[in-house]
Every structure is written in C-alpha cells, then in structure tokens.
C-alpha cells in the first residue's frame, strides 16, 4: 500500500482536497497521512524524517501533496525521499503572468475569511440545527432551501454541509411512516414550494442505514423502505419537486448538485 502525505504550514485542507481528488482517479490503495501547521525548520525536518522512515519501511516512495508558503520549509520537504507535488507553486507563475501582479505569500491564508462571510456561515449553521427534521416550522419561510425526503435519506448532513461550506440556510422536513397513507404537502411546504428539493435513495441502501439505527425493525425492513420511497417519489413527480438520488453520492457531491440545479446563491467567498 502506498502512503500519501498531505503537508502544509497551514491547515493542509487544500492539499487534502486536491490530493484526494487526484488519487481517486487511480485504482490503488493508499494510506493517508495529514500533517498541518509545519511552521518551523525543525518541524519540517521531523516530517522529512518521517517520510524517509516510511520509504525505508515500505520500499516505496511516499506521495507528498504540499501547499507551503514558506520556501525554506518547502525545500526541506522536497529534499525527502518522497515524490513531491506542490499545488500552490504549480499555478502561481502562470497566474502571475496572466494577472501581471506578483503574489504576496501569506501563511494561514485559508483563515483570511471576510467577517461577513463568517457571519453568514455561523448564522446558517445555527439555522440548520434549529430547523432540523421539521422542527420550528414557523421559521421555514426564512429558509433558502428546504430539503424533504424519508427518514435517513441524507437531509440533515446535507443541510449542515450547505450551511457550513456555503452559508446557505437549509431547513429539512421528513416524511414519516404515518404520512404514507395520504402523502401530501403540509401548508408550510405548499407555501414554500419553490424552495423544496427532494432527496431519495435506493431501498437497499436505506434499509442498511436504518438497520444501524433500529436493527430488525419494521422501520428498517426492505418492504417498508420500498413503500415509503415509492410514495415520496410519486409526490415529487406529482408536485413537480426537483429531486436527487443520494445513494452513490457523497455529501459534498449532493450539495454541489443541489446548488447547480437550484442556482442557490453561495455566501462562501
């Protein structure tokens, strides 16, 4: 198994995101190691030794995905026995040529979030938590989007991701077993129909998820999952509610697809 290191003098989040995205293209197994805030030469030397030790142990050169602002620290890591990929400096020179402006290196640049953007995110997270699973219906009029679907179809984590990453106020509403005989939109959802977005999932996957919560229950049975999903998808089609199957998608992918389909305004930058 090959080792992939994600290293930075900041959070290493950028290195992780780009590195993971690249490695998913290859049918190979990796051990992922993230090392953030390598801020001194001594720390960089320790990381270098760790990389070299891994090379000696495995006989394979570790892959190093790095985003150093400090050139001295970058050179120390580059002198290791790993194969280094420098995301920032790969693009700095061509962008500098295009813009005609020299870069101004700044450590912890990912923390330089505008105060207004930060406030959007915090408010949105608080809103998502306060309006989870149909609680506080009176607040739904203030939502940017309302996710609907059966229990355990991904509504809550998606709501929180939209809030934390994009500052989008997302409420969510579950359709439960008791709703299924005469499934219809409650008044608060009718009033906000333009904000509705549905999630669905395969019965098999839904059953697996529910089994982890209530093993061997009717709630988790394939038959109950099939019934609920069929009713909810009929409602989506009848009411012309856009919806998405979340079975094979990550929360990040679900959120991106929702934004693309709805044109929601992001408060990210």
FENVEN-V345437 format. One record per pair of residues at least 12 apart in sequence whose ideal C-beta (glycine too) atoms are under 7 Angstrom apart, sorted by the first residue. I is the first residue (numbers start at 1). J is the second residue. D is the distance in Angstrom with one decimal. If there is no record, write none. Layout:
BEGIN
i->{I:I}
j->{J:J}
d->{D:D}
END
This chain:
BEGIN
i->{1:1:1:2:2:2:2:3:3:3:3:3:4:4:4:4:4:4:4:5:5:5:5:5:5:5:5:6:6:6:7:7:7:7:7:7:8:8:8:8:8:9:9:9:9:9:9:9:9:10:10:10:10:10:10:11:11:12:12:12:13:14:14:14:15:15:15:15:16:18:18:19:35:38:41:41:41:44:44:44:45:47:48:48:48:48:51:51:51:51:52:52:55:61:61:61:62:63:63:64:64:64:64:64:64:65:65:66:66:67:67:69:69:69:70:74:117:117:117:117:120:120:121:121:121:124:124:124:124:125:125:125:127:127:128:128:128:128:131:131:132:132:132:133:133:134:134:137:139:140:140:140:141:142:143:143:143:143:144:144:144:144:145:145:145:145:145:145:146:146:146:146:146:146:146:147:147:147:147:147:148:148:148:148:149:149:149:149:149:150:150:150:150:150:151:151:152:152:152:153:153:153:153:153:154:154:154:155:155:155:156:157:158:158:158:159:161:161:161:162:165:165:166:166:166:167:167:167:168:168:173:175:177:180:180:180:183:183:183:185:196:197:197:197:197:198:198:198:198:199:199:199:200:200:200:200:200:201:201:201:202:203:203:203:203:204:205:206:206:207:207:207:207:242:244:244}
j->{29:30:31:28:30:60:63:31:33:54:58:62:19:23:30:32:62:63:65:33:35:51:62:63:64:65:82:19:34:65:35:38:47:64:66:77:36:38:66:67:68:37:38:39:68:69:70:73:107:36:67:107:108:109:110:36:110:34:35:36:110:67:87:110:65:66:67:87:34:65:87:65:47:73:72:73:76:73:76:77:76:77:76:77:79:80:64:80:81:82:80:81:81:81:82:83:82:82:83:77:80:82:83:84:85:85:87:84:86:87:88:105:106:107:107:86:167:267:268:269:167:267:163:164:167:163:167:168:169:160:163:164:163:169:159:160:163:170:143:171:156:159:172:172:174:173:174:188:171:171:188:192:192:169:169:170:171:195:168:169:170:264:168:170:195:197:262:264:171:172:173:189:192:195:196:159:170:172:197:199:173:175:196:198:175:198:199:200:232:174:175:228:229:232:174:176:206:209:210:199:200:201:206:246:199:246:254:172:174:199:172:251:251:254:255:172:251:252:255:255:255:268:266:267:268:266:267:268:264:266:189:232:228:227:228:231:231:232:235:239:241:242:243:258:262:236:241:242:243:243:244:246:229:232:233:243:245:245:246:247:247:222:225:226:229:222:247:225:229:220:221:222:225:261:257:258}
d->{4.8:6.7:5.5:6.4:5.4:5.6:6.4:4.8:6.3:5.2:6.8:4.2:6.1:6.2:4.8:5.3:6.9:4.6:6.7:5.0:6.5:6.3:5.5:7.0:4.9:7.0:6.6:5.3:4.5:5.1:4.8:5.9:6.2:6.4:4.7:6.1:5.8:6.8:6.3:4.5:6.3:6.8:5.5:5.3:5.3:5.8:5.5:5.7:5.5:6.7:6.8:6.4:5.3:6.8:5.6:5.1:5.6:5.3:6.6:3.9:6.4:4.9:6.6:6.7:4.5:5.9:4.7:6.5:5.8:6.5:5.2:3.5:5.7:6.2:6.3:6.8:6.4:4.6:4.0:6.0:6.1:6.5:5.7:6.1:6.8:4.4:6.7:4.3:6.3:4.6:5.8:4.8:4.1:6.0:5.7:5.0:4.3:6.7:5.5:6.3:7.0:4.0:6.4:4.4:6.6:5.2:6.8:6.3:5.6:5.3:5.0:4.5:6.5:5.0:6.9:6.7:6.7:5.9:6.8:6.7:3.3:3.7:6.8:6.1:4.7:3.7:4.8:5.8:5.0:6.7:4.5:5.6:6.8:4.4:4.5:5.2:4.3:5.4:6.8:3.8:5.6:6.8:6.2:6.6:5.4:4.5:6.0:4.7:6.9:5.2:5.1:5.7:6.4:6.6:5.3:6.5:4.2:5.9:4.9:4.5:6.6:6.0:6.4:5.1:5.4:5.8:6.5:6.1:4.9:6.7:6.1:6.8:5.9:4.9:5.4:5.9:6.2:4.2:5.7:6.0:5.0:6.7:5.7:5.2:6.7:5.6:3.9:6.3:6.4:6.8:5.6:4.6:6.2:5.5:5.1:6.2:6.2:4.8:5.5:4.6:6.4:4.9:6.8:6.3:5.3:4.4:6.3:3.9:6.9:5.9:6.2:5.1:5.8:5.2:5.9:5.0:4.9:7.0:5.0:5.3:6.9:6.6:4.3:6.4:5.1:6.9:3.0:6.4:5.7:6.8:6.4:5.3:6.8:6.5:6.0:5.0:4.9:7.0:5.2:6.3:4.9:5.7:6.9:5.8:6.3:4.6:4.9:6.9:3.2:6.6:6.0:5.2:6.0:6.5:5.7:5.7:5.3:6.5:5.3:5.0:4.8:5.6:4.1:4.5:5.8:7.0:4.9:4.4:6.8:5.6:6.8:5.1:4.9:5.8:5.8:6.8}
END
